[in-house]
Amino acid sequence: MSKGPGLFTDIGKKAKDLLTRDFNSDQKFTVSTYSDAGVALTSTAVKKGGFSTGDVAAQYKYKNAVFDVKVDTESNISTIITFTEILPSTKTIASFKVPDYNSGKLEVQYFHDHATLTTAVALNQSPAIDFSATIGTPSIAFGAEAGYDTTTGNFTKYTAGLSVAKPDSSASIILGDKGDSIKASYVHHLDQFKKSAAVGEITRKFSTNENTFTVGGSYAIDSLTVVKAKLNNHGKLGALLQHEVIPKSVLTVSGEVDTKALDKNPKFGLAIALRP
């Protein structure tokens, strides 16, 4: 693959991951095992409120292909097949879910030193088409995406974004919701080893004149332990502690509280992931 600007979905991804990844108010337990034949099995159980769900996922890699299959407690079977380099500088992803036979999708990604293109088509009688393009370099990139409904002949979405990246920081601006919202974010690593980082994100919704400003940060206490926190102008405070108990076995404890309604019960989550 090329060393180009990356996919459109990569614009703003660093800030999004820092502010949302691994934060949850559910109880989650995950166990992963790997066989000598190259098969990875992952079992996940989640308790949210009074409901419990679970799934078993398998991944198998063979040459330039990756096969992912997941079966959940509601008898849904999800399959994703990824092929790399069927054609030079391309990645092809086919996905479908049983018994939802209209859920099939075929996506093709093309990577160039100065551009990336993606096209995704739903595999049904009235296919929706998604398209995105990004031009630039790993340091600065501009991209756009659009969704088109072939049944109605209308665009379901169109979004544009700009990202600028340096070794110790990255910034992005995304105009989304068909031009109804704009999001700007900035991530800065506070030391050369990238053990600590600060992030700021502001979102403006034009139709409602609503602004949301979120600040957060992460700090690696040591090679095994990471803490994260975030707070927005609506008073939502979130915190996370992640610790590698044994090699590749991670314990995550996270919680969220509404500081403007402290009389209400805060939400806490526990996630345990065991990957031998």
One Martini backbone bead per residue (centre of mass of N, CA, C, O) as a GRO file, in nm:
protein
  276
    1MET     BB    1   0.101   0.033   0.013
    2SER     BB    2   0.071   0.353   0.040
    3LYS     BB    3   0.194   0.692   0.160
    4GLY     BB    4  -0.059   0.854   0.193
    5PRO     BB    5  -0.346   1.028   0.329
    6GLY     BB    6  -0.568   0.841   0.350
    7LEU     BB    7  -0.866   0.816   0.467
    8PHE     BB    8  -1.144   0.991   0.540
    9THR     BB    9  -1.184   0.849   0.828
   10ASP     BB   10  -0.902   0.974   0.942
   11ILE     BB   11  -1.036   1.233   0.987
   12GLY     BB   12  -1.029   1.292   1.331
   13LYS     BB   13  -0.952   1.013   1.476
   14LYS     BB   14  -0.767   1.084   1.717
   15ALA     BB   15  -0.977   1.247   1.877
   16LYS     BB   16  -1.201   1.036   1.885
   17ASP     BB   17  -1.044   0.812   2.034
   18LEU     BB   18  -0.971   0.975   2.291
   19LEU     BB   19  -1.292   1.044   2.359
   20THR     BB   20  -1.422   0.723   2.307
   21ARG     BB   21  -1.231   0.503   2.348
   22ASP     BB   22  -1.339   0.265   2.594
   23PHE     BB   23  -1.589   0.410   2.658
   24ASN     BB   24  -1.819   0.287   2.916
   25SER     BB   25  -2.142   0.166   3.088
   26ASP     BB   26  -2.062  -0.130   3.070
   27GLN     BB   27  -2.049  -0.480   3.095
   28LYS     BB   28  -1.737  -0.636   2.988
   29PHE     BB   29  -1.635  -0.954   2.830
   30THR     BB   30  -1.315  -1.072   2.697
   31VAL     BB   31  -1.203  -1.356   2.491
   32SER     BB   32  -0.885  -1.456   2.348
   33THR     BB   33  -0.769  -1.681   2.085
   34TYR     BB   34  -0.481  -1.866   1.947
   35SER     BB   35  -0.374  -2.046   1.677
   36ASP     BB   36  -0.141  -2.210   1.476
   37ALA     BB   37  -0.340  -2.171   1.213
   38GLY     BB   38  -0.456  -1.857   1.242
   39VAL     BB   39  -0.687  -1.859   1.460
   40ALA     BB   40  -0.928  -1.629   1.592
   41LEU     BB   41  -1.093  -1.615   1.913
   42THR     BB   42  -1.396  -1.432   2.023
   43SER     BB   43  -1.547  -1.359   2.339
   44THR     BB   44  -1.860  -1.179   2.420
   45ALA     BB   45  -1.990  -0.998   2.709
   46VAL     BB   46  -2.293  -0.800   2.772
   47LYS     BB   47  -2.409  -0.558   3.022
   48LYS     BB   48  -2.721  -0.366   2.987
   49GLY     BB   49  -2.864  -0.330   3.242
   50GLY     BB   50  -3.104  -0.595   3.198
   51PHE     BB   51  -2.916  -0.676   2.956
   52SER     BB   52  -2.790  -0.957   2.760
   53THR     BB   53  -2.500  -1.014   2.554
   54GLY     BB   54  -2.348  -1.201   2.272
   55ASP     BB   55  -2.035  -1.327   2.115
   56VAL     BB   56  -1.874  -1.498   1.833
   57ALA     BB   57  -1.542  -1.474   1.695
   58ALA     BB   58  -1.373  -1.519   1.373
   59GLN     BB   59  -1.027  -1.534   1.247
   60TYR     BB   60  -0.880  -1.563   0.910
   61LYS     BB   61  -0.557  -1.599   0.760
   62TYR     BB   62  -0.488  -1.592   0.391
   63LYS     BB   63  -0.258  -1.436   0.275
   64ASN     BB   64  -0.463  -1.177   0.122
   65ALA     BB   65  -0.677  -1.287   0.340
   66VAL     BB   66  -0.976  -1.203   0.544
   67PHE     BB   67  -1.178  -1.378   0.788
   68ASP     BB   68  -1.499  -1.277   0.927
   69VAL     BB   69  -1.691  -1.420   1.204
   70LYS     BB   70  -2.024  -1.360   1.354
   71VAL     BB   71  -2.205  -1.472   1.654
   72ASP     BB   72  -2.506  -1.414   1.811
   73THR     BB   73  -2.778  -1.433   2.040
   74GLU     BB   74  -2.977  -1.353   1.774
   75SER     BB   75  -2.874  -1.526   1.518
   76ASN     BB   76  -2.647  -1.361   1.393
   77ILE     BB   77  -2.453  -1.350   1.082
   78SER     BB   78  -2.130  -1.216   1.034
   79THR     BB   79  -1.950  -1.118   0.729
   80ILE     BB   80  -1.594  -1.063   0.648
   81ILE     BB   81  -1.412  -0.990   0.344
   82THR     BB   82  -1.056  -0.944   0.285
   83PHE     BB   83  -0.873  -0.798   0.011
   84THR     BB   84  -0.533  -0.776  -0.093
   85GLU     BB   85  -0.417  -0.704  -0.399
   86ILE     BB   86  -0.583  -0.785  -0.649
   87LEU     BB   87  -0.506  -0.503  -0.707
   88PRO     BB   88  -0.309  -0.260  -0.723
   89SER     BB   89  -0.363  -0.066  -0.441
   90THR     BB   90  -0.589  -0.259  -0.308
   91LYS     BB   91  -0.914  -0.297  -0.131
   92THR     BB   92  -1.146  -0.564  -0.053
   93ILE     BB   93  -1.492  -0.551   0.079
   94ALA     BB   94  -1.704  -0.806   0.209
   95SER     BB   95  -2.052  -0.795   0.330
   96PHE     BB   96  -2.274  -0.988   0.557
   97LYS     BB   97  -2.610  -1.083   0.679
   98VAL     BB   98  -2.764  -1.330   0.885
   99PRO     BB   99  -3.098  -1.286   0.769
  100ASP     BB  100  -3.001  -1.013   0.626
  101TYR     BB  101  -3.006  -0.995   0.276
  102ASN     BB  102  -2.974  -0.657   0.255
  103SER     BB  103  -2.664  -0.619   0.391
  104GLY     BB  104  -2.494  -0.614   0.158
  105LYS     BB  105  -2.140  -0.531   0.080
  106LEU     BB  106  -1.922  -0.339  -0.146
  107GLU     BB  107  -1.569  -0.257  -0.116
  108VAL     BB  108  -1.336  -0.012  -0.259
  109GLN     BB  109  -0.984   0.051  -0.226
  110TYR     BB  110  -0.761   0.327  -0.316
  111PHE     BB  111  -0.400   0.368  -0.330
  112HIS     BB  112  -0.201   0.666  -0.319
  113ASP     BB  113   0.049   0.897  -0.275
  114HIS     BB  114  -0.202   1.143  -0.329
  115ALA     BB  115  -0.447   0.926  -0.299
  116THR     BB  116  -0.792   0.830  -0.211
  117LEU     BB  117  -1.038   0.567  -0.281
  118THR     BB  118  -1.398   0.506  -0.232
  119THR     BB  119  -1.638   0.227  -0.282
  120ALA     BB  120  -1.988   0.166  -0.191
  121VAL     BB  121  -2.217  -0.118  -0.232
  122ALA     BB  122  -2.525  -0.227  -0.216
  123LEU     BB  123  -2.670  -0.569  -0.211
  124ASN     BB  124  -2.951  -0.471  -0.379
  125GLN     BB  125  -3.229  -0.346  -0.545
  126SER     BB  126  -3.160  -0.059  -0.372
  127PRO     BB  127  -2.882   0.086  -0.397
  128ALA     BB  128  -2.635   0.222  -0.208
  129ILE     BB  129  -2.393   0.495  -0.248
  130ASP     BB  130  -2.050   0.528  -0.158
  131PHE     BB  131  -1.819   0.815  -0.155
  132SER     BB  132  -1.455   0.873  -0.149
  133ALA     BB  133  -1.198   1.142  -0.113
  134THR     BB  134  -0.832   1.185  -0.101
  135ILE     BB  135  -0.592   1.452  -0.078
  136GLY     BB  136  -0.227   1.440  -0.049
  137THR     BB  137  -0.072   1.387   0.261
  138PRO     BB  138   0.022   1.290   0.575
  139SER     BB  139   0.021   1.607   0.662
  140ILE     BB  140  -0.193   1.690   0.424
  141ALA     BB  141  -0.560   1.684   0.392
  142PHE     BB  142  -0.833   1.638   0.154
  143GLY     BB  143  -1.192   1.565   0.187
  144ALA     BB  144  -1.473   1.355   0.062
  145GLU     BB  145  -1.827   1.266   0.100
  146ALA     BB  146  -2.093   1.042  -0.032
  147GLY     BB  147  -2.452   0.973  -0.057
  148TYR     BB  148  -2.662   0.748  -0.265
  149ASP     BB  149  -3.003   0.710  -0.365
  150THR     BB  150  -3.143   0.518  -0.618
  151THR     BB  151  -3.449   0.545  -0.553
  152THR     BB  152  -3.471   0.875  -0.505
  153GLY     BB  153  -3.214   1.051  -0.607
  154ASN     BB  154  -3.060   1.112  -0.334
  155PHE     BB  155  -2.868   1.262  -0.101
  156THR     BB  156  -2.772   1.143   0.223
  157LYS     BB  157  -2.471   1.266   0.198
  158TYR     BB  158  -2.224   1.535   0.285
  159THR     BB  159  -1.863   1.562   0.323
  160ALA     BB  160  -1.593   1.761   0.470
  161GLY     BB  161  -1.220   1.763   0.500
  162LEU     BB  162  -0.939   1.864   0.720
  163SER     BB  163  -0.583   1.784   0.761
  164VAL     BB  164  -0.317   1.823   1.013
  165ALA     BB  165   0.021   1.689   1.050
  166LYS     BB  166   0.243   1.615   1.316
  167PRO     BB  167   0.449   1.453   1.526
  168ASP     BB  168   0.286   1.617   1.794
  169SER     BB  169   0.029   1.675   1.596
  170SER     BB  170  -0.333   1.742   1.530
  171ALA     BB  171  -0.573   1.862   1.279
  172SER     BB  172  -0.935   1.931   1.230
  173ILE     BB  173  -1.201   1.970   0.973
  174ILE     BB  174  -1.566   1.920   0.971
  175LEU     BB  175  -1.825   1.909   0.724
  176GLY     BB  176  -2.156   1.820   0.810
  177ASP     BB  177  -2.478   1.740   0.765
  178LYS     BB  178  -2.511   1.897   0.497
  179GLY     BB  179  -2.383   2.170   0.646
  180ASP     BB  180  -2.497   2.174   0.965
  181SER     BB  181  -2.195   2.101   1.056
  182ILE     BB  182  -1.905   2.166   1.273
  183LYS     BB  183  -1.567   2.026   1.325
  184ALA     BB  184  -1.308   2.081   1.570
  185SER     BB  185  -0.967   1.952   1.616
  186TYR     BB  186  -0.707   1.883   1.880
  187VAL     BB  187  -0.381   1.724   1.905
  188HIS     BB  188  -0.137   1.689   2.182
  189HIS     BB  189   0.183   1.602   2.254
  190LEU     BB  190   0.376   1.642   2.564
  191ASP     BB  191   0.585   1.423   2.455
  192GLN     BB  192   0.820   1.234   2.282
  193PHE     BB  193   0.673   0.948   2.381
  194LYS     BB  194   0.355   0.974   2.399
  195LYS     BB  195   0.223   0.951   2.703
  196SER     BB  196   0.088   1.235   2.650
  197ALA     BB  197  -0.243   1.396   2.597
  198ALA     BB  198  -0.427   1.655   2.426
  199VAL     BB  199  -0.780   1.756   2.379
  200GLY     BB  200  -0.989   1.936   2.136
  201GLU     BB  201  -1.355   1.997   2.087
  202ILE     BB  202  -1.576   2.150   1.838
  203THR     BB  203  -1.937   2.185   1.797
  204ARG     BB  204  -2.161   2.299   1.531
  205LYS     BB  205  -2.516   2.365   1.517
  206PHE     BB  206  -2.699   2.552   1.305
  207SER     BB  207  -3.011   2.481   1.342
  208THR     BB  208  -2.970   2.511   1.686
  209ASN     BB  209  -2.724   2.670   1.806
  210GLU     BB  210  -2.520   2.441   1.896
  211ASN     BB  211  -2.264   2.387   2.143
  212THR     BB  212  -1.969   2.167   2.167
  213PHE     BB  213  -1.726   2.128   2.431
  214THR     BB  214  -1.421   1.929   2.439
  215VAL     BB  215  -1.207   1.790   2.687
  216GLY     BB  216  -0.886   1.606   2.703
  217GLY     BB  217  -0.695   1.308   2.823
  218SER     BB  218  -0.375   1.132   2.840
  219TYR     BB  219  -0.194   0.881   3.055
  220ALA     BB  220   0.111   0.708   3.100
  221ILE     BB  221   0.224   0.575   3.382
  222ASP     BB  222   0.300   0.316   3.222
  223SER     BB  223   0.330   0.032   3.022
  224LEU     BB  224   0.031  -0.073   3.165
  225THR     BB  225  -0.092   0.229   3.225
  226VAL     BB  226  -0.404   0.410   3.161
  227VAL     BB  227  -0.535   0.745   3.154
  228LYS     BB  228  -0.865   0.903   3.119
  229ALA     BB  229  -1.027   1.222   3.020
  230LYS     BB  230  -1.351   1.408   3.015
  231LEU     BB  231  -1.509   1.735   2.917
  232ASN     BB  232  -1.806   1.921   2.889
  233ASN     BB  233  -2.032   2.198   2.871
  234HIS     BB  234  -2.271   1.990   2.992
  235GLY     BB  235  -2.119   1.815   3.237
  236LYS     BB  236  -1.966   1.571   3.110
  237LEU     BB  237  -1.794   1.316   3.288
  238GLY     BB  238  -1.497   1.123   3.206
  239ALA     BB  239  -1.341   0.802   3.296
  240LEU     BB  240  -1.021   0.606   3.271
  241LEU     BB  241  -0.893   0.268   3.332
  242GLN     BB  242  -0.593   0.097   3.208
  243HIS     BB  243  -0.483  -0.253   3.251
  244GLU     BB  244  -0.214  -0.481   3.224
  245VAL     BB  245  -0.212  -0.763   3.391
  246ILE     BB  246  -0.132  -0.936   3.147
  247PRO     BB  247  -0.026  -1.030   2.868
  248LYS     BB  248  -0.288  -0.918   2.668
  249SER     BB  249  -0.446  -0.828   2.945
  250VAL     BB  250  -0.728  -0.612   2.981
  251LEU     BB  251  -0.830  -0.360   3.213
  252THR     BB  252  -1.147  -0.176   3.219
  253VAL     BB  253  -1.237   0.140   3.378
  254SER     BB  254  -1.548   0.323   3.357
  255GLY     BB  255  -1.699   0.663   3.369
  256GLU     BB  256  -2.010   0.864   3.417
  257VAL     BB  257  -2.098   1.215   3.481
  258ASP     BB  258  -2.340   1.456   3.580
  259THR     BB  259  -2.257   1.763   3.716
  260LYS     BB  260  -2.568   1.887   3.686
  261ALA     BB  261  -2.668   1.584   3.822
  262LEU     BB  262  -2.566   1.452   4.113
  263ASP     BB  263  -2.835   1.301   4.210
  264LYS     BB  264  -2.759   1.112   4.003
  265ASN     BB  265  -2.660   0.826   3.875
  266PRO     BB  266  -2.381   0.703   3.787
  267LYS     BB  267  -2.184   0.568   3.522
  268PHE     BB  268  -2.051   0.235   3.495
  269GLY     BB  269  -1.769   0.047   3.367
  270LEU     BB  270  -1.668  -0.296   3.262
  271ALA     BB  271  -1.363  -0.415   3.104
  272ILE     BB  272  -1.255  -0.741   2.984
  273ALA     BB  273  -0.944  -0.839   2.820
  274LEU     BB  274  -0.839  -1.156   2.686
  275ARG     BB  275  -0.501  -1.203   2.531
  276PRO     BB  276  -0.275  -1.462   2.481
   0.00000   0.00000   0.00000
